[in-house]
Amino acid sequence: MAKAAVDVPPKGGFSFDLCRRNEMLLQKGVQPPSFRKTGTTIVGLVFQDGVILGADTRATEGPIVCDKNCEKIHYMAPNIYCCGAGTAADTEAVTDMVSSQLQLHRYATGRESRVITALTLLKTHLFSYQGHVSAALVLGGVDVTGPHLHTIYPHGSTDTLPFATMGSGSLAAMAMFESKYREGLTRDEGIKLVCEAICSGIFNDLGSGSNVDVCVITKGHKEYLRNHQLPNPRTYVSSKGYSFVKGHTEVLSTKITLLKEKVEVVEADAMEE
Amino acid sequence: MNSFASKEGPGTIQIDSERTLYPYVTGTSVVAIKYKDGILMAADMGGSYGSTLRYKSVERIKPIGKHSLLGASGEISDFQEILRNLDELILYDNMWDDGNSLGPKEVYNYLNRMMYNRRNKFDPLWNSLILGGVKNGEKYLGTVSMIGVHYMDNHVATGFGNHLARPILRDEWREDLTFEEGVKLLEKCMLVLLYRDRSAINKFQVAKITEEGVTVSEPYSLKTFWGFSAFQNPTKGAEGSW
């Protein structure tokens, strides 16, 4: 193990000790384990009264869909929600962590959390890990200063935008936004546009799919519309149901082995020393 | 690799001497749709040299013979080479003087073979092509990529257009678009590309081909909107971010 030049107290922060060994293994051709990524289309937009966030619900492990209906819109505070794209473990861990920090901060200050607080906590954490925490987030909420929408990139940079998309389906969703977004959308128009953008990602991007989740945040009120749209229903279900009665499968031969013969029950004393 | 070839003797093939390794002057996306009377194709007029916008009047859509339109993205010099080949093809066909002319289907097939054969020799023509045309009332729209992947559809795009324009077209394309509606739809796509593709410029040509013939429009630009109130002072509430 490498010895540090200056004696730093081993409190927190990333330990870079194994980086050299990992580099060497990569050069030798060792494949690192693949992560569970949330392929993803996540979007957010600012409308007349607040912020609307949207996400698809497919989680992928390489080429396989491992979760058909996962939740990508994470709770941060009663008035702040965050969509996450990238490695699922990273987005969940980072949003959980900052959510707890925000709650402690609320207890300490006695006030409602602000979106820029969450923003600053997230970006400083991600920057200190130099992009190794692969979490691309769309953070939105309404606080005393008004509605806010931010995007946060894995390396720690942020953007403040009226509408934003992230994830592998971001181009398909952005095509919808760029052609249809206006300022001062009403709640229903906003939800419709978010659903259109997510559906564009679901149908045009392989990493996104299944259903549409929407979250509407306004001053003092929030609505988490889980599975607001289900554009991929299971189309064929057998009307007779799936029951396999005896006789469905042909029995070729039967051999019954009585267990009793094999087992010898011996009267033994309690465990001896 | 050169030294390996020369060591073997006079009978060996020079592997590395002349083949396209990277594109130099490139054009960005082309988008095309079928509409009621024929095909509409749009492309911007930029030729980028790496990350510089070097040429701003490159015509990336050209008519081929009487019945087809060819639009290309990728290496401009390879596009010019393709045009030379097609010119020869059309010329030889005309010399038969038999009243027959090469239609879009034939040109498409020729392009497909050409691209695939070059790819097999590890010397590709670094382009993504869109071939559209009308012959005997039948509309034809297809695309061929630099490795020979080809397909036909009601709406096609190359490059970034695949990611940004096709979702819009899949949503809003209809069988019986009029000319005005078709141009409006294409302009919608080109506007999104202008906003979100770094190598796009605001100078477009829209080409139309119908049974009557080909029209390539004069270059024009689209109106962009940058007036969102959120852009005025974006970090009012969040100092230190963008």
Boltz contact constraints between the chains, C-beta under 6 A:
constraints:
  - contact:
      token1: [A, 116]
      token2: [B, 238]
      max_distance: 6.0
  - contact:
      token1: [A, 145]
      token2: [B, 237]
      max_distance: 6.0
  - contact:
      token1: [A, 148]
      token2: [B, 237]
      max_distance: 6.0
  - contact:
      token1: [A, 158]
      token2: [B, 241]
      max_distance: 6.0
  - contact:
      token1: [A, 159]
      token2: [B, 242]
      max_distance: 6.0
  - contact:
      token1: [A, 160]
      token2: [B, 234]
      max_distance: 6.0
  - contact:
      token1: [A, 160]
      token2: [B, 235]
      max_distance: 6.0
  - contact:
      token1: [A, 160]
      token2: [B, 238]
      max_distance: 6.0
  - contact:
      token1: [A, 160]
      token2: [B, 241]
      max_distance: 6.0
  - contact:
      token1: [A, 162]
      token2: [B, 228]
      max_distance: 6.0
  - contact:
      token1: [A, 162]
      token2: [B, 230]
      max_distance: 6.0
  - contact:
      token1: [A, 171]
      token2: [B, 163]
      max_distance: 6.0
  - contact:
      token1: [A, 171]
      token2: [B, 164]
      max_distance: 6.0
  - contact:
      token1: [A, 172]
      token2: [B, 167]
      max_distance: 6.0
  - contact:
      token1: [A, 175]
      token2: [B, 164]
      max_distance: 6.0
  - contact:
      token1: [A, 175]
      token2: [B, 167]
      max_distance: 6.0
  - contact:
      token1: [A, 175]
      token2: [B, 168]
      max_distance: 6.0
  - contact:
      token1: [A, 175]
      token2: [B, 192]
      max_distance: 6.0
  - contact:
      token1: [A, 178]
      token2: [B, 192]
      max_distance: 6.0
  - contact:
      token1: [A, 178]
      token2: [B, 195]
      max_distance: 6.0
  - contact:
      token1: [A, 179]
      token2: [B, 188]
      max_distance: 6.0
  - contact:
      token1: [A, 179]
      token2: [B, 192]
      max_distance: 6.0
  - contact:
      token1: [A, 183]
      token2: [B, 228]
      max_distance: 6.0
  - contact:
      token1: [A, 200]
      token2: [B, 167]
      max_distance: 6.0
  - contact:
      token1: [A, 204]
      token2: [B, 167]
      max_distance: 6.0
